[in-house]
């Protein structure tokens, strides 16, 4: 948070009145933004992304992605990628 509201990005985005109030209350303090990595991993997997792409996009290792998807990292149920539609041009093998 900036020490003064005048000329800050906060003022440019939200206006002088709100920026002044926020700076008066939280000047020079820091805050932590939650990254929601497990939720993002599950959302990307449900969208059909590969594990390597998910790991790169979320900024974690592939092993962590596998652990989240298998339910090791919490009480979530196991999430699999949606099945690809069958290619009607191929004959059945069985």
N, C-alpha and C positions, 0 to 999 in steps of 0.2 A: 504494500500500500504506500502511495506517495505521502510525503509529509505535508505538502500543500496541494490543494485542488487546482489552483490556477495553472493553466498550461499543461496539465497532465492528460494522458490518454483516457483516464477515467472521466474527466470533464468533457472531453471531446465526444465520448460515446454516450454518456448518460446525462449530461447537462450540469450546469454550475451548482444548482441547489442540492442535488443528490450527491455529487462529488464532494462538496463542502461538508455535508453531514457525515458521509462515510469517512473522510479524512480526519474529521474532528474526533470520531469515535475510535478509529483503528489506525491512526497515523504510525508509520514505521513498523507495523506489526507484520508478521508473516503468517501464512496459512497454508494448509496442505490440501491439495486437490486430489480427491480419490480417483484412481485410474480405472477401477472396476475391471481388472484384467480377466478374472474368471468369467464374468458376465459377457465381456467382449469376445472371449474365446468361444463360448457357447453360441453366441449370435452368429459369429463368422462360420462356425461349423454347420449350423442349421441353414446358412445361406449356401452351403456346398463347397466352401473353400477347403483346400488341402492343408494338412498340418504344417507343412513348411511355410506356406504363405501366411497362415495364421500367426505362427511364431514371429515371422519378420514384421508383420503389421502391428502386433501387440507389443513386441520388444521383449520377448521371453525366449527360453530355449524350447526346442521341440519336445524334450523330455517333460517339461512343465506342462505343455499343451496336452500331451498324452495323459499325464497325471490328472489334469482337470477333467478331461473328457471321460476318463475311466471312473471318475468319482472318488479318487484318492484324496483330493484336496477339498474336503468338505462333505456335506451330506447330499450332494446333488446326485441325480440319477445319471446313468451313462448316456451319452449323446453320440449318436452316429450320424455320419453324413447322409443326406437323403439319397436314395437309390437313383441311379441314372436310368432313364427310360431305355427299354430294349430297342435295339436296331432291328427294324422289320425287314431289312435286306439280308440279314444273316439267317441261315437255316439253323434249326435246333440241333444240338449235339447229342441230346439224349432222347 
